[in-house]
Amino acid sequence: MKLLFDFLPVLLFFIAYKMTDIYVATGVAIVASAAQVIAYWLKHRKFEKMHVITLLLIVFLGGATLLFRDPTFIKWKPTGIYWASAIVFFISGFVGQRSLVQKMMEKNIDLPARIWKRLNHAWVVFFCLMGFANLYVAYNFNTNTWVNFKLFGGMGITLVFVFLQAIYLSKHIINHDMPDSGTPK
């Protein structure tokens, strides 16, 4: 349910774009992001950082798109999110005892410290590349292609990355139930 809640502004943007144009879709995304932040606050009495960052970016870049009637600004929003995520993951590797990816996943899997570090670096590189990919599509293809890439391409590439990451991690997960000989206890 949280995934749908987090994804709702993007989905509403996509639907509004397909039914109208980029400007109406941008307005819908601004309202949906603001509603998302407010709804989260009302339910949890706190803000989720990513929702607030997204709202700030969409108000600023979406507002510029509407004010100047130029879709270039809104096309930068995914890159802003990707690069902000890359910065957060990068900094987390140097601040505190554990990286962000370790804090997010350590309750589910146990990995050696060097693998947590590699995994965190992989997410930094992934987010940087996704930011560049978004800009490439935004500047080399029409708005319709960019909107489709934003929804389907970004999601598809992320799923492939997570799948490849799972294959890599399966070789490094520490299984405390198995002795060194490889036979069950």
Backbone as JSON, one array per atom type, in Angstrom:
{
  "sequence": "MKLLFDFLPVLLFFIAYKMTDIYVATGVAIVASAAQVIAYWLKHRKFEKMHVITLLLIVFLGGATLLFRDPTFIKWKPTGIYWASAIVFFISGFVGQRSLVQKMMEKNIDLPARIWKRLNHAWVVFFCLMGFANLYVAYNFNTNTWVNFKLFGGMGITLVFVFLQAIYLSKHIINHDMPDSGTPK",
  "N": [[0.82, -1.19, 0.0], [1.98, 1.25, 0.75], [3.8, 1.63, -1.32], [2.11, 2.17, -3.51], [0.97, 4.54, -2.55], [3.25, 6.19, -2.46], [3.84, 6.27, -5.15], [1.68, 7.46, -6.33], [1.49, 10.36, -7.11], [3.1, 10.36, -9.46], [1.75, 8.54, -11.08], [-0.75, 9.86, -11.33], [0.13, 12.16, -12.66], [0.96, 10.99, -15.1], [-1.49, 9.94, -16.08], [-3.02, 12.32, -16.28], [-1.47, 13.66, -18.18], [-1.77, 12.01, -20.45], [-4.45, 12.37, -20.9], [-4.74, 15.11, -21.25], [-2.54, 17.61, -21.39], [0.97, 18.52, -20.98], [1.05, 20.67, -19.25], [-1.33, 20.74, -17.72], [-0.97, 18.25, -16.55], [1.33, 18.75, -15.07], [0.35, 20.6, -13.19], [-1.47, 18.91, -11.88], [0.35, 17.07, -10.79], [1.71, 18.73, -8.97], [-0.35, 19.4, -7.15], [-1.07, 16.79, -6.32], [1.32, 15.93, -5.11], [1.52, 17.76, -3.0], [-0.81, 17.07, -1.61], [-0.1, 14.47, -0.91], [2.03, 14.87, 0.91], [0.66, 16.26, 2.94], [-1.34, 14.36, 3.65], [0.27, 12.28, 4.6], [1.4, 13.55, 6.79], [-0.89, 14.0, 8.38], [-1.62, 11.39, 9.02], [0.7, 10.25, 10.23], [1.93, 12.18, 11.75], [4.4, 13.23, 11.16], [6.92, 14.09, 8.73], [7.83, 12.55, 5.65], [10.98, 12.47, 4.36], [11.66, 12.15, 1.6], [9.22, 12.63, 0.32], [8.86, 15.34, 0.9], [11.13, 16.51, -0.32], [10.58, 15.84, -2.97], [8.18, 17.26, -3.29], [9.12, 19.93, -2.98], [10.85, 20.11, -5.2], [9.02, 19.68, -7.29], [7.23, 21.78, -6.98], [8.92, 23.97, -7.41], [10.21, 23.4, -9.98], [8.0, 22.54, -11.48], [6.36, 24.75, -11.12], [7.9, 26.67, -12.52], [7.69, 25.55, -15.06], [4.94, 25.95, -15.55], [4.73, 28.75, -15.26], [6.5, 29.79, -17.23], [5.64, 28.43, -19.41], [7.06, 26.23, -20.42], [8.09, 23.06, -20.9], [10.59, 22.03, -20.28], [11.55, 22.51, -17.7], [10.04, 20.86, -15.91], [10.84, 18.44, -16.83], [13.33, 18.16, -15.75], [12.88, 17.4, -13.15], [12.81, 14.52, -12.4], [15.56, 13.97, -12.68], [16.6, 15.64, -10.72], [15.57, 14.39, -8.43], [16.78, 11.84, -8.66], [19.53, 12.56, -8.53], [19.64, 13.85, -6.05], [19.06, 11.69, -4.43], [21.32, 10.11, -4.98], [23.31, 11.7, -3.83], [22.54, 11.63, -1.12], [22.8, 8.85, -0.54], [25.55, 8.6, -1.08], [26.74, 10.33, 0.85], [25.87, 9.02, 3.14], [27.55, 6.89, 3.28], [29.76, 7.82, 4.56], [29.03, 9.06, 6.88], [28.13, 8.28, 10.1], [27.7, 4.92, 11.4], [26.7, 3.03, 9.67], [25.79, 2.6, 6.23], [23.18, 4.11, 4.22], [21.8, 2.22, 2.65], [22.37, -0.1, 4.05], [21.1, 0.42, 6.5], [18.49, 0.37, 5.59], [18.11, -2.25, 4.72], [19.21, -4.17, 6.46], [17.68, -5.53, 8.35], [16.52, -7.54, 6.98], [18.46, -8.98, 5.57], [21.76, -10.35, 6.05], [24.93, -9.2, 5.58], [28.43, -9.13, 4.68], [30.57, -6.4, 5.72], [32.03, -5.15, 3.62], [30.47, -5.75, 1.43], [28.1, -4.39, 1.93], [29.1, -1.83, 1.61], [29.84, -1.86, -1.12], [27.32, -2.24, -2.23], [26.0, 0.1, -1.47], [27.56, 1.96, -2.92], [26.91, 1.09, -5.47], [24.23, 1.87, -5.66], [24.57, 4.64, -5.59], [25.94, 5.11, -8.03], [23.99, 4.07, -9.77], [21.8, 5.87, -9.36], [22.99, 8.25, -10.24], [23.48, 7.65, -12.96], [20.85, 7.2, -13.82], [19.82, 9.76, -13.58], [21.25, 11.07, -15.61], [20.32, 9.55, -17.78], [17.61, 10.28, -17.8], [17.86, 12.99, -18.52], [19.01, 12.68, -21.05], [16.91, 11.45, -22.5], [14.97, 13.44, -22.18], [16.04, 15.6, -23.62], [16.52, 14.61, -26.16], [14.33, 13.4, -27.25], [10.77, 13.54, -27.95], [8.18, 15.09, -25.88], [6.14, 13.26, -25.24], [7.44, 10.76, -25.47], [9.32, 11.12, -23.44], [7.62, 11.26, -21.16], [6.56, 8.66, -21.17], [8.96, 7.24, -20.82], [9.69, 8.19, -18.31], [7.78, 7.0, -16.64], [7.55, 4.18, -17.41], [10.1, 3.37, -18.43], [11.95, 4.26, -16.46], [10.98, 2.83, -14.24], [11.21, 0.2, -15.21], [13.99, -0.06, -15.69], [14.91, 0.26, -13.09], [13.78, -2.01, -11.85], [15.18, -4.04, -13.2], [17.77, -3.44, -12.32], [17.48, -3.92, -9.54], [16.89, -6.65, -9.61], [19.28, -7.71, -10.71], [20.98, -6.93, -8.69], [19.96, -8.5, -6.6], [20.71, -11.04, -7.46], [23.5, -10.78, -7.3], [23.76, -10.28, -4.53], [22.82, -12.67, -3.46], [24.96, -14.37, -3.51], [26.5, -13.52, -1.46], [25.2, -13.39, 0.96], [25.1, -13.89, 4.41], [24.56, -16.85, 5.99], [23.44, -17.9, 8.89], [22.47, -20.3, 9.73], [23.75, -22.34, 8.5], [26.52, -24.49, 8.76], [30.12, -24.26, 8.23], [30.75, -26.41, 6.56], [28.71, -26.63, 4.76], [26.51, -28.24, 5.08], [23.23, -28.64, 6.48], [22.49, -27.75, 9.91]],
  "CA": [[0.0, 0.0, 0.0], [2.86, 2.41, 0.79], [4.35, 1.8, -2.66], [1.08, 2.86, -4.3], [0.87, 5.9, -2.01], [4.45, 6.9, -2.91], [3.82, 6.31, -6.61], [0.45, 8.11, -6.78], [1.67, 11.59, -7.9], [3.64, 10.02, -10.79], [0.65, 7.92, -11.81], [-1.72, 10.9, -11.67], [0.79, 12.97, -13.7], [0.91, 10.22, -16.34], [-2.89, 9.9, -16.54], [-3.4, 13.67, -16.7], [-0.77, 13.98, -19.42], [-2.38, 11.25, -21.54], [-5.8, 12.89, -21.14], [-4.72, 16.54, -21.58], [-1.23, 18.04, -21.86], [2.03, 18.56, -19.98], [0.81, 21.74, -18.28], [-2.34, 20.25, -16.78], [-0.33, 17.15, -15.81], [2.24, 19.36, -14.09], [-0.5, 21.11, -12.11], [-1.97, 17.74, -11.15], [1.47, 16.53, -10.01], [1.96, 19.63, -7.84], [-1.44, 19.21, -6.18], [-0.97, 15.43, -5.78], [2.47, 15.87, -4.2], [1.15, 18.49, -1.79], [-1.78, 16.23, -0.9], [0.64, 13.34, -0.37], [2.75, 15.34, 2.1], [-0.35, 16.57, 3.96], [-1.95, 13.1, 4.1], [1.26, 11.56, 5.4], [1.5, 14.28, 8.06], [-2.1, 13.77, 9.16], [-1.64, 10.01, 9.5], [1.87, 9.87, 11.02], [2.42, 13.35, 12.51], [5.78, 13.52, 10.77], [7.09, 14.16, 7.29], [8.8, 11.66, 5.03], [11.92, 13.38, 3.69], [11.59, 12.06, 0.14], [7.99, 13.32, -0.11], [9.09, 16.79, 1.0], [12.08, 16.87, -1.37], [9.83, 15.76, -4.23], [7.26, 18.4, -3.32], [9.89, 21.15, -3.23], [11.3, 20.1, -6.59], [7.91, 19.81, -8.23], [6.69, 23.14, -6.88], [9.88, 24.87, -8.04], [10.36, 23.12, -11.41], [6.66, 22.55, -12.07], [5.93, 26.15, -11.16], [8.61, 27.3, -13.62], [7.07, 25.05, -16.28], [3.66, 26.62, -15.73], [4.95, 30.19, -15.4], [7.16, 30.1, -18.51], [5.05, 27.57, -20.44], [8.2, 25.51, -20.98], [8.16, 21.75, -20.22], [11.97, 21.66, -19.94], [11.74, 22.56, -16.25], [9.46, 19.67, -15.26], [11.63, 17.29, -17.27], [14.5, 18.08, -14.87], [12.51, 16.92, -11.81], [13.34, 13.19, -12.08], [17.01, 14.05, -12.51], [16.81, 16.22, -9.39], [15.3, 13.33, -7.44], [17.85, 10.84, -8.77], [20.81, 13.07, -8.05], [19.52, 14.07, -4.6], [19.19, 10.35, -3.84], [22.73, 9.72, -5.09], [24.06, 12.47, -2.82], [22.2, 11.1, 0.21], [23.45, 7.55, -0.41], [26.99, 8.83, -1.02], [27.08, 10.89, 2.17], [25.61, 8.02, 4.18], [28.71, 6.0, 3.35], [30.81, 8.45, 5.35], [28.46, 9.59, 8.12], [27.52, 7.22, 10.91], [28.31, 3.59, 11.4], [26.15, 2.2, 8.57], [25.29, 3.34, 5.07], [21.72, 4.14, 4.11], [21.3, 0.94, 2.13], [22.45, -1.08, 5.14], [20.02, 0.73, 7.44], [17.21, 0.0, 4.98], [17.99, -3.68, 4.4], [19.87, -5.1, 7.37], [16.72, -6.35, 9.09], [16.12, -8.64, 6.11], [19.6, -9.8, 5.15], [23.02, -10.14, 6.75], [26.0, -9.17, 4.6], [29.72, -8.61, 5.16], [30.67, -4.94, 5.65], [32.5, -4.72, 2.3], [29.36, -5.89, 0.47], [27.22, -3.25, 2.2], [29.74, -0.66, 1.0], [29.69, -1.99, -2.58], [25.9, -2.06, -2.54], [25.73, 1.54, -1.35], [28.19, 2.6, -4.08], [26.14, 0.72, -6.66], [23.05, 2.74, -5.71], [25.03, 5.99, -5.95], [26.19, 5.09, -9.47], [22.7, 3.87, -10.43], [21.04, 7.11, -9.34], [23.66, 9.22, -11.12], [23.21, 7.25, -14.35], [19.43, 7.42, -14.11], [19.66, 11.2, -13.79], [21.73, 11.36, -16.96], [19.4, 8.91, -18.73], [16.43, 11.13, -17.88], [18.21, 14.18, -19.31], [19.19, 12.26, -22.44], [15.59, 11.27, -23.11], [14.29, 14.73, -22.17], [16.59, 16.51, -24.63], [16.67, 13.98, -27.47], [13.06, 12.83, -27.7], [9.63, 14.42, -27.69], [7.63, 15.05, -24.51], [5.4, 12.01, -25.05], [8.43, 9.71, -25.21], [9.87, 11.37, -22.11], [6.62, 10.86, -20.16], [6.54, 7.19, -21.14], [10.21, 6.8, -20.21], [9.62, 8.55, -16.88], [6.98, 6.0, -15.93], [7.86, 2.78, -17.71], [11.54, 3.16, -18.57], [12.58, 4.39, -15.14], [10.57, 1.7, -13.4], [11.78, -1.02, -15.77], [15.43, -0.08, -15.43], [15.07, 0.04, -11.65], [13.49, -3.42, -11.56], [16.32, -4.83, -13.7], [18.88, -3.2, -11.4], [17.19, -4.63, -8.29], [17.01, -8.08, -9.91], [20.72, -8.01, -10.81], [21.5, -6.76, -7.34], [19.55, -9.67, -5.82], [21.58, -12.14, -7.88], [24.81, -10.51, -6.7], [23.67, -10.43, -3.07], [22.59, -14.08, -3.08], [26.27, -15.01, -3.37], [27.22, -12.94, -0.32], [24.39, -13.38, 2.17], [25.61, -14.72, 5.49], [23.52, -17.74, 6.49], [23.88, -18.37, 10.21], [21.93, -21.63, 9.97], [24.57, -23.32, 7.79], [27.92, -24.56, 9.2], [31.1, -24.08, 7.17], [30.81, -27.55, 5.66], [27.66, -26.51, 3.78], [25.37, -29.08, 5.38], [22.4, -28.05, 7.53], [22.73, -28.19, 11.3]],
  "C": [[0.87, 1.26, 0.0], [3.45, 2.69, -0.58], [3.37, 2.55, -3.56], [0.95, 4.31, -3.85], [2.05, 6.75, -2.5], [4.42, 7.17, -4.41], [2.65, 7.14, -7.17], [0.66, 9.41, -7.55], [2.19, 11.32, -9.31], [2.53, 9.42, -11.65], [-0.39, 8.95, -12.24], [-1.16, 11.85, -12.73], [0.65, 12.28, -15.05], [-0.51, 10.22, -16.92], [-3.33, 11.27, -17.04], [-2.73, 14.05, -18.01], [-1.45, 13.28, -20.6], [-3.77, 11.79, -21.89], [-5.79, 14.35, -21.61], [-3.37, 16.93, -22.18], [-0.26, 18.12, -20.69], [1.74, 19.59, -18.89], [-0.26, 21.34, -17.26], [-1.73, 19.14, -15.92], [0.62, 17.69, -14.74], [1.46, 19.92, -12.91], [-1.05, 19.98, -11.25], [-0.86, 17.16, -10.26], [1.79, 17.41, -8.8], [0.91, 19.42, -6.75], [-1.34, 17.83, -5.53], [0.19, 15.3, -4.8], [2.19, 16.6, -2.9], [0.16, 17.68, -0.95], [-1.09, 15.03, -0.25], [1.36, 13.73, 0.92], [1.77, 15.61, 3.24], [-0.97, 15.29, 4.52], [-1.0, 12.31, 4.98], [1.39, 12.22, 6.78], [0.29, 13.98, 8.95], [-2.13, 12.36, 9.76], [-0.51, 9.72, 10.49], [2.43, 10.97, 11.92], [3.91, 13.59, 12.34], [5.81, 13.56, 9.25], [8.07, 13.1, 6.83], [9.68, 12.54, 4.14], [11.79, 13.35, 2.17], [10.34, 12.74, -0.4], [8.21, 14.83, -0.13], [10.05, 17.25, -0.09], [11.38, 16.87, -2.73], [8.88, 16.94, -4.36], [8.0, 19.7, -3.63], [10.35, 21.23, -4.68], [10.15, 20.31, -7.55], [7.26, 21.19, -8.16], [7.62, 24.11, -7.61], [9.93, 24.65, -9.56], [9.01, 23.09, -12.14], [6.1, 23.96, -12.17], [6.59, 26.91, -12.29], [8.04, 26.84, -14.96], [5.77, 25.78, -16.57], [3.84, 28.12, -15.99], [5.51, 30.55, -16.78], [6.61, 29.3, -19.69], [6.14, 26.81, -21.2], [8.35, 24.18, -20.23], [9.57, 21.31, -19.84], [12.16, 21.59, -18.43], [11.23, 21.29, -15.56], [10.25, 18.42, -15.66], [12.91, 17.12, -16.43], [14.16, 17.46, -13.51], [13.02, 15.5, -11.52], [14.85, 13.19, -11.87], [17.35, 14.63, -11.14], [16.61, 15.19, -8.3], [16.41, 12.29, -7.46], [19.15, 11.35, -8.18], [20.77, 13.4, -6.57], [19.67, 12.73, -3.87], [20.64, 9.88, -3.87], [23.57, 10.42, -4.03], [23.8, 11.92, -1.42], [22.87, 9.74, 0.43], [24.96, 7.71, -0.28], [27.42, 9.32, 0.35], [26.89, 9.86, 3.27], [26.76, 7.03, 4.32], [29.83, 6.53, 4.22], [30.34, 8.95, 6.71], [27.79, 8.44, 8.87], [28.22, 5.9, 10.72], [27.89, 2.75, 10.2], [25.67, 3.1, 7.44], [23.76, 3.26, 5.04], [21.17, 2.81, 3.63], [21.36, -0.14, 3.21], [21.34, -0.84, 6.15], [18.67, 0.28, 6.91], [17.02, -1.51, 4.88], [18.48, -4.65, 5.45], [18.92, -5.95, 8.21], [16.32, -7.58, 8.3], [17.26, -9.55, 5.69], [20.85, -9.4, 5.94], [24.14, -10.27, 5.72], [27.3, -8.73, 5.25], [29.79, -7.09, 4.92], [31.1, -4.46, 4.26], [31.39, -4.8, 1.25], [28.35, -4.78, 0.68], [27.79, -2.0, 1.52], [29.6, -0.7, -0.52], [28.24, -1.72, -3.01], [25.52, -0.58, -2.48], [26.32, 2.29, -2.54], [27.41, 2.3, -5.36], [24.9, 1.6, -6.8], [23.43, 4.17, -6.07], [25.22, 6.07, -7.46], [24.87, 4.95, -10.23], [21.91, 5.18, -10.48], [21.68, 8.18, -10.22], [23.35, 8.91, -12.59], [21.75, 7.47, -14.74], [19.15, 8.91, -14.32], [20.11, 11.6, -15.18], [20.81, 10.76, -18.02], [18.14, 9.76, -18.9], [16.71, 12.36, -18.74], [18.41, 13.83, -20.79], [17.85, 12.13, -23.15], [14.87, 12.62, -23.21], [14.76, 15.63, -23.31], [16.68, 15.91, -26.04], [15.39, 13.37, -28.03], [11.93, 13.8, -27.38], [9.07, 14.2, -26.28], [6.87, 13.75, -24.25], [6.34, 10.85, -24.74], [9.03, 9.88, -23.82], [8.9, 10.93, -21.01], [6.56, 9.34, -20.05], [7.81, 6.64, -20.5], [10.2, 7.04, -18.7], [8.88, 7.48, -16.09], [7.51, 4.58, -16.17], [9.36, 2.5, -17.8], [12.25, 3.22, -17.23], [12.25, 3.21, -14.24], [11.2, 0.4, -13.89], [13.26, -1.15, -15.49], [15.71, -0.34, -13.95], [14.82, -1.41, -11.29], [14.62, -4.33, -12.03], [17.51, -4.67, -12.76], [18.69, -3.97, -10.09], [17.33, -6.14, -8.49], [18.49, -8.49, -9.99], [21.4, -7.9, -9.45], [21.17, -7.97, -6.47], [20.42, -10.88, -6.18], [22.96, -11.98, -7.25], [24.78, -10.77, -5.2], [23.5, -11.88, -2.65], [23.9, -14.83, -2.88], [27.0, -14.58, -2.1], [26.44, -12.95, 0.99], [24.98, -14.35, 3.19], [24.44, -15.53, 6.05], [24.01, -18.34, 7.8], [23.37, -19.77, 10.54], [22.8, -22.73, 9.34], [25.99, -23.31, 8.38], [28.85, -24.42, 7.98], [31.12, -25.21, 6.16], [29.7, -27.51, 4.6], [26.46, -27.4, 4.04], [24.55, -28.47, 6.49], [22.74, -28.6, 8.9], [21.72, -29.2, 11.75]]
}
